[in-house]
Amino acid sequence: MKHRNPIGLFDSGIGGTSIWKEVNALLPNENTIYLADSKNAPYGLKSKEEIIALSCKNTEFLLNENCKIIVVACNTATTNAIKELRTKYDVPFIGIEPAIKPAATQSKTNCIGILATKGTLNSDLFHISVRNHPEVKIVEQIGHGLVQLIENGDINSPEMIELLESYLQPMVEKNIDYLVLGCSHYPYLIPQIKKIIPSNIKIIDSGEAVAKQTKNILTQNNILNTSNEDATKVFYSNSNPEVLENILEHKEKVIYKNF
Ligand code: DGL
């Protein structure tokens, strides 16, 4: 029965678990399979062609596991590859894009900041969402090095704090009132970010919106899991399963798989 088939999620690494947590909170009785392609992280420095090839590889892995829907839990993969994925595979895809729209429409200073990977900020999809909001100034900042530190489990390292200060301080000086986290790894940095920026600057990410959209699309396609059976949550990593287990607070087991 298709409605019991799992939801598949993938990311370049452990960051997409920030999306998995939102999906799991909204849809706890769905079976899920999460794929962390940590061996190939970061995607943000790769070419569009490489990101498309890796996204296809991850999708095929999840389709072989009979996933009924794929959540691309990575802004870089979404902004560079979702069009090709939707063309190539006959399954619904949910993507994640930086939350420019809610920030731009609510900004009072007419100036918002976005922290994302080079691959996301250079993508056509991102440029389109920027062009849709000429009324606000958008301060773009590439989060060089952040994904690698998170993948290494160095979230609280002095190097992380130093990098964040160097990226965020100039945005604060430009009078942003919203900070958009345009990478699914970055919600794990919110405690550190809050120590750097003033409390009147609102931080937004797209996790909750992705979870709601996943539920909508499952409902529309009539494949929402309405059974009361215990759900199975599977996590695969092709590098550092322990870092993935740490980010999941050891509540879930991670299987090492060389995909
Ligand atoms: N989590 C990915 C994103 O949302 C990180 C990309 C990377 O590996 O550079 O963009």
Boltz pocket constraint, residues with backbone or C-beta under 6 A from the ligand:
constraints:
  - pocket:
      binder: B
      contacts: [[A, 11], [A, 12], [A, 13], [A, 15], [A, 16], [A, 40], [A, 41], [A, 42], [A, 43], [A, 44], [A, 45], [A, 73], [A, 74], [A, 75], [A, 76], [A, 77], [A, 117], [A, 120], [A, 147], [A, 182], [A, 183], [A, 184], [A, 185]]
      max_distance: 6.0
